[in-house]
Structure formats: C-alpha cells, structure tokens
Amino acid sequence: NNHVLARENDASIGERIMQPGNFDTANCASPDNLVIGHLAQFIPINFSGNNTVDAALASTTTSDVGNGTYTGGYGVPNSVTRAATTGMLVQKCGRTTGCTHGRVSAVGATISVQYEAGVATFNNQVVITSTSKRSPFSDSGDSGSLIVTDDASANPVALLFAGSRSSTIGNPIGAVLSALGVTIDGK
C-alpha cells in the first residue's frame, strides 16, 4: 500500500523497504540486513478528491521475499484474478492476524479513511467480514495483504488497505494491477 511503502505520498522512489519494518524492530533500528527491496512506484493518495486504490510497489526478488504465504497459508496465489461478488468466500495471510477467512459483504462501496495526513475517500471498494465469531478478518498492521478466494485456486480478489475489527476494506485487485501496470506472477 502507499500508506505503508510510500508513507502517504512522502517517500521517494528508490527508498529502502525493510522486513520487518521500523515499527516492528527494537528502537526503530534499520540495519541493512533487513532491506528486502526499494520503492519502485506508488499511486498518490488524493486527500481532496476521490481515490480508487491505496497502492505501491517495491522492487525485490523471490530470494528475498518468496512468492507465497508462510506455512499454513494458501501458498502461491493464482495469476488469474477474480472480481469480488457479494457472498464470495475469501482468505488472507497478514502480519497481525495471520491467516483468516471471511466473506465479501459488499462491493462498490464508497468509504472515507482517516490517515495521518488527512481523510481520503475511496470509491468502488470491497467490504469483507470475518467468518469467525471469535476473531476479526484483519486488524492494524495487516495492510498490504493479498485477499484471495477461499479455495485451492487462491485467485486474487483485493488488496487489503483499511478497516476495523468488524469489517475490512480492500481495493479491487483489477484496479490495483491496472493502476500499477503490473500482473501477478502466480501459479
């Protein structure tokens, strides 16, 4: 996401991307051995108009980050995307809540998101709710998780970027890929 990799439009192309990030390291240390890539591009967030995506890309290699989820996740996502539909079952693996399952509760939503830099409005968004009564689909720190179909195909559906404990918001993956001019190199 822009708000993660490009710090809400404040980053410069070529800046280091680290894993774990500064927030997750002691004293916000940033040793060179944590660098997994560099900021390659981002779609600016418009704080005075409408947005479709909160997206950014880092240049990296599969030897630095792999191309699938960790053990217990859905594995490598499919290169074939699917448009979200109401009732669709989805899953994601994220930094904070791990691998979770949910259901698309709405498509085409317009939402306002509070960022440090201000409020931004996003149109045509995907809304997801958890299928678990005990835990949310996502929480703070899960931004950037790829949301895929909850089946063996793991077709990309959306890019997680906002939400609350009761609902998660994702940018439709087709809009993200189109804005960035990329495709998913999956199965």
C-alpha positions in Angstrom: 0.0 0.0 0.0 1.0 3.6 -0.5 0.4 4.3 3.2 2.9 1.5 4.1 5.6 1.7 1.5 5.3 5.3 0.4 4.3 6.8 3.8 1.2 8.6 2.5 2.9 10.2 -0.6 6.0 11.3 1.4 8.5 8.7 0.2 10.9 9.0 -2.7 11.3 6.3 -5.4 14.3 4.2 -4.5 13.9 4.3 -0.7 14.7 1.1 1.2 11.9 -1.3 2.1 12.7 -3.4 5.2 11.2 -6.5 6.7 10.4 -6.4 9.5 9.7 -2.7 9.3 10.8 0.0 11.7 7.6 -0.3 13.7 8.4 -4.0 14.4 12.0 -3.6 15.4 13.6 -2.5 18.7 14.2 1.2 18.8 13.2 1.6 15.2 16.5 0.1 14.2 17.0 -0.1 10.4 20.1 -2.3 9.8 21.0 -3.0 6.1 20.3 -6.8 6.6 16.6 -6.1 6.9 16.4 -4.5 3.4 14.2 -6.6 1.1 13.8 -4.1 -1.7 13.3 -0.5 -2.8 10.3 1.6 -3.5 9.6 1.3 -7.2 6.3 3.2 -7.6 3.2 4.3 -5.9 -0.2 5.7 -6.7 -0.6 9.1 -4.9 -3.4 9.3 -2.4 -5.6 12.3 -3.2 -6.8 13.9 0.1 -9.1 16.4 -1.6 -10.8 14.1 -4.1 -11.7 10.6 -4.9 -9.4 7.5 -5.0 -9.6 4.0 -6.3 -6.5 2.4 -4.8 -4.0 2.8 -2.0 -1.2 1.0 -3.8 2.6 0.9 -4.1 5.3 -1.5 -5.4 8.7 -2.4 -4.1 11.3 -3.9 -6.4 12.6 -7.1 -4.9 13.4 -10.7 -5.7 11.8 -14.0 -4.8 15.0 -15.0 -3.0 14.4 -12.0 -0.6 10.6 -12.4 -0.1 9.5 -15.6 -1.8 6.2 -15.7 -3.8 3.8 -17.4 -1.5 2.5 -17.3 2.1 4.2 -18.9 5.0 3.5 -22.5 6.1 -0.2 -22.9 6.9 -1.3 -20.2 4.5 -2.8 -20.5 1.0 0.6 -20.9 -0.7 1.3 -19.1 -4.0 -1.6 -17.0 -5.3 -3.0 -17.7 -8.8 -2.1 -15.4 -11.6 -5.8 -15.4 -12.7 -7.8 -12.7 -10.7 -11.5 -12.8 -9.9 -13.8 -9.9 -9.3 -15.3 -9.8 -5.9 -19.0 -10.7 -5.6 -21.3 -10.4 -2.6 -21.2 -13.6 -0.6 -17.8 -14.8 -2.0 -15.6 -16.6 0.5 -12.1 -15.2 0.8 -8.9 -15.6 2.8 -5.7 -13.6 3.5 -2.5 -14.0 5.4 -1.4 -10.9 7.2 1.3 -9.6 9.7 -1.1 -9.1 12.6 -3.9 -11.6 12.4 -2.2 -14.3 10.4 -4.3 -16.4 8.0 -8.0 -15.7 8.3 -11.2 -16.4 6.4 -14.0 -14.0 5.5 -17.0 -13.3 3.2 -17.4 -10.4 0.9 -20.3 -8.4 2.4 -20.4 -5.6 -0.2 -18.9 -4.5 -3.5 -18.8 -1.0 -5.0 -18.6 0.7 -1.6 -17.6 4.3 -1.0 -15.6 4.9 2.2 -13.6 7.6 3.9 -10.4 6.6 5.6 -8.5 8.6 8.2 -4.8 8.8 7.5 -2.2 10.8 9.4 -2.2 13.3 6.5 -6.0 13.6 6.4 -9.1 11.9 5.2 -9.3 10.2 1.8 -12.4 9.0 0.0 -12.2 5.7 -1.9 -14.8 4.5 -4.4 -15.7 1.1 -5.7 -14.3 -0.8 -2.7 -14.7 -4.4 -1.5 -16.0 -4.9 2.1 -15.3 -8.2 3.9 -16.4 -9.5 7.3 -14.9 -12.4 9.2 -16.5 -15.8 9.1 -15.1 -16.5 12.6 -17.2 -15.4 15.6 -14.0 -15.2 17.7 -11.6 -13.1 15.6 -11.7 -10.3 13.0 -10.7 -10.8 9.4 -7.9 -8.2 9.8 -6.5 -5.6 12.2 -4.0 -2.8 12.2 -0.8 -4.0 10.5 -2.4 -6.3 8.0 -2.4 -3.6 5.3 -1.0 -4.9 2.0 -2.3 -8.4 2.5 -3.5 -10.0 -0.7 -7.1 -11.2 -0.4 -7.7 -14.3 -2.4 -10.6 -16.8 -3.0 -11.0 -19.2 -0.1 -10.4 -22.3 -2.2 -7.5 -24.3 -3.7 -7.3 -21.8 -6.6 -6.4 -18.8 -4.4 -7.4 -16.3 -7.1 -6.5 -12.7 -6.1 -9.6 -10.6 -5.3 -8.5 -7.5 -3.5 -5.6 -5.6 -1.7 -6.3 -5.0 2.0 -5.8 -1.4 3.0 -8.3 -0.4 5.7 -10.9 -1.5 8.1 -11.9 -2.0 11.7 -12.4 -5.0 13.9 -15.9 -5.6 12.3 -15.1 -5.1 8.6 -12.1 -5.0 6.3 -11.8 -2.8 3.2 -9.9 -3.9 0.0 -9.2 -2.3 -3.3 -10.4 -4.5 -6.2 -7.3 -6.3 -7.4 -8.1 -5.5 -11.1 -8.0 -1.7 -10.3 -4.7 -2.1 -8.3 -3.0 -4.1 -11.1 -4.2 -1.6 -13.7 -3.1 1.4 -11.8 0.4 0.0 -11.2 0.7 -1.5 -14.8 1.6 -5.0 -13.5 0.3 -8.6 -13.4 0.5 -11.3 -10.7 3.2 -13.9 -11.3 1.4 -16.7 -9.5 0.7 -20.4 -10.1 
